[in-house]
Amino acid sequence: SQASKACNAEKVLINGEIVKASKLLKVNDVISIKSTPIWRTYTVINYPKSRVGPKLVSEFVKETTSISELEKLKQYELVNRQNKSLGIKGRPTKKDRRNLGKWFN
C-alpha cells in the first residue's frame, strides 16, 4: 500500500515516466523514487522466484544514485535531526506565530 500511495503522489518514476502501481518492470529498468530533497535511482538486475524479505532486495536491484545526491540527503537529514534536538519541529503553529508577532510589534 505504501508503494501505491507513492505512485499516486507521483513520487515514483520508471525510465523517467510517472507510473501507476500496476506497472510491470523489466530487467534494466531504471526506477527513481523521490526521497526529499533528492530522487534516488535504482536499476533492476533480476527478479526473485518468489517473495523475498527486505534484506534480500539488494540482490535484485542496484542503487545508481550519485554520491553528491546522497551527500545532499545526508546533509538534509542532519539539519532535520539538529532542528529536532533544538525543539524546532518545522512550520510554526498558529500560537507560535502569534507569539512571534508580539516580538516584532
Residue pairs with C-beta under 8 A, 6 or more apart in sequence:
3 12
3 21
4 21
6 12
6 33
6 34
7 19
7 20
7 21
7 23
8 21
10 18
11 33
11 34
12 18
12 19
12 31
12 32
12 33
12 34
13 19
13 31
13 32
13 33
13 39
14 23
14 25
14 29
14 30
14 31
14 32
15 29
15 30
16 30
16 32
25 31
25 44
25 47
26 44
27 44
27 45
27 46
27 47
28 43
28 44
29 43
29 44
30 41
30 42
30 43
30 44
30 64
31 41
31 42
31 43
31 44
31 61
32 39
32 40
32 41
32 42
33 39
33 40
33 41
33 42
34 40
35 73
36 76
37 72
37 73
37 76
38 65
38 69
38 70
38 72
38 73
39 65
39 69
40 63
40 65
40 69
40 73
41 63
41 64
41 65
42 61
42 62
42 63
42 64
42 65
43 61
43 62
43 64
44 60
44 61
45 59
45 60
45 61
45 62
46 59
46 60
47 60
48 56
48 59
48 60
52 60
83 89
83 90
92 100
